[in-house]
């Protein structure tokens, strides 16, 4: 992922992969299914977010892998930055990634995705004149 190798990521993923990103109010939240959903997700991510991730810990047991890390980035539409501590819970089946569930700071990402309210037209009342 960090190298942006879409084909490599697809090759490591099961045909019926399910990638779950919690939250709402930010562009990448939702459940992305299958290679088509993964391809759409990667395209949307490239269009909406600039990010760098640093995994720091891996815990593996059976068919489960937990990856702990941090991400820093910005939402392209708002130019707002975010810091995100995350955990990916990954399920592996027959040597392929079958499921990823992200545990992320959804509030930080939603805040960075919020568009600033544009100032509406203001009306000013005429000020009384002081005739001194």
C-alpha positions as semicolon CSV with decimal commas, in nm:
position;residue;x (nm);y (nm);z (nm)
1;X;0,000;0,000;0,000
2;X;0,271;0,244;0,095
3;X;0,429;0,208;-0,249
4;X;0,097;0,260;-0,429
5;X;0,127;-0,081;-0,598
6;X;-0,239;-0,149;-0,685
7;X;-0,166;-0,467;-0,882
8;X;0,051;-0,603;-0,600
9;X;-0,222;-0,535;-0,347
10;X;-0,484;-0,702;-0,567
11;X;-0,256;-1,005;-0,610
12;X;-0,234;-1,041;-0,230
13;X;-0,612;-1,004;-0,186
14;X;-0,880;-1,272;-0,204
15;X;-1,136;-1,225;-0,483
16;X;-1,405;-1,164;-0,219
17;X;-1,197;-0,932;0,004
18;X;-1,395;-0,712;0,240
19;X;-1,233;-0,388;0,360
20;X;-1,429;-0,209;0,633
21;X;-1,356;0,152;0,720
22;X;-1,577;0,281;1,003
23;X;-1,734;0,619;1,032
24;X;-1,922;0,862;0,819
25;X;-1,872;1,221;0,711
26;X;-1,549;1,141;0,531
27;X;-1,502;1,009;0,178
28;X;-1,345;0,666;0,238
29;X;-1,577;0,533;0,508
30;X;-1,779;0,227;0,423
31;X;-1,742;-0,138;0,327
32;X;-1,551;-0,213;0,008
33;X;-1,603;-0,563;-0,136
34;X;-1,421;-0,770;-0,395
35;X;-1,145;-0,667;-0,632
36;X;-1,380;-0,415;-0,797
37;X;-1,458;-0,251;-0,464
38;X;-1,090;-0,252;-0,369
39;X;-0,993;-0,093;-0,701
40;X;-1,261;0,177;-0,657
41;X;-1,146;0,238;-0,299
42;X;-0,779;0,277;-0,403
43;X;-0,877;0,519;-0,683
44;X;-1,092;0,724;-0,447
45;X;-0,816;0,726;-0,184
46;X;-0,565;0,858;-0,438
47;X;-0,810;1,131;-0,543
48;X;-0,909;1,244;-0,194
49;X;-0,624;1,188;0,052
50;X;-0,250;1,242;0,070
51;X;-0,113;1,030;0,351
52;X;0,195;0,864;0,486
53;X;0,160;0,565;0,714
54;X;0,406;0,413;0,956
55;X;0,326;0,065;1,083
56;X;0,507;0,008;1,411
57;X;0,390;-0,331;1,539
58;X;0,263;-0,659;1,396
59;X;0,087;-0,926;1,600
60;X;0,002;-1,255;1,428
61;X;-0,193;-1,553;1,557
62;X;-0,339;-1,818;1,332
63;X;-0,515;-1,651;1,040
64;X;-0,526;-1,309;1,209
65;X;-0,275;-1,024;1,189
66;X;-0,304;-0,694;1,375
67;X;-0,098;-0,405;1,245
68;X;-0,057;-0,098;1,467
69;X;0,056;0,232;1,323
70;X;0,013;0,603;1,270
71;X;-0,080;0,807;0,966
72;X;-0,039;1,173;0,885
73;X;-0,193;1,339;0,589
74;X;-0,439;1,584;0,447
75;X;-0,773;1,577;0,275
76;X;-0,722;1,725;-0,071
77;X;-1,064;1,893;-0,096
78;X;-1,026;2,084;0,232
79;X;-0,647;2,112;0,261
80;X;-0,690;2,015;0,628
81;X;-0,438;1,786;0,793
82;X;-0,498;1,492;1,023
83;X;-0,302;1,266;1,258
84;X;-0,446;0,918;1,293
85;X;-0,346;0,631;1,522
86;X;-0,479;0,313;1,365
87;X;-0,500;-0,064;1,391
88;X;-0,575;-0,289;1,096
89;X;-0,731;-0,624;1,191
90;X;-0,654;-0,852;0,897
91;X;-0,786;-1,200;0,826
92;X;-0,583;-1,419;0,592
93;X;-0,737;-1,713;0,403
94;X;-0,534;-1,947;0,180
95;X;-0,242;-1,703;0,179
96;X;-0,454;-1,406;0,066
97;X;-0,597;-1,109;0,256
98;X;-0,966;-1,187;0,297
99;X;-1,076;-0,909;0,533
100;X;-0,943;-0,584;0,670
101;X;-1,119;-0,389;0,940
102;X;-0,966;-0,055;1,026
103;X;-0,984;0,091;1,375
104;X;-0,907;0,457;1,319
105;X;-0,964;0,803;1,459
106;X;-1,287;0,865;1,269
107;X;-1,338;1,205;1,432
108;X;-0,999;1,334;1,318
109;X;-1,072;1,223;0,962
110;X;-1,426;1,361;0,965
111;X;-1,302;1,698;1,100
112;X;-1,036;1,714;0,828
113;X;-1,304;1,637;0,567
114;X;-1,543;1,912;0,680
115;X;-1,574;2,196;0,437
116;X;-1,554;2,536;0,602
117;X;-1,883;2,717;0,589
118;X;-1,857;2,984;0,326
119;X;-1,958;3,323;0,451
120;X;-2,300;3,411;0,325
121;X;-2,400;3,755;0,214
122;X;-2,395;3,997;0,497
123;X;-2,627;4,285;0,531
124;X;-2,533;4,584;0,729
125;X;-2,781;4,823;0,872
126;X;-2,722;5,188;0,806
127;X;-2,559;5,345;1,103
128;X;-2,727;5,651;1,248
129;X;-2,534;5,963;1,178
130;X;-2,413;6,170;1,461
131;X;-2,468;6,535;1,378
132;X;-2,254;6,712;1,629
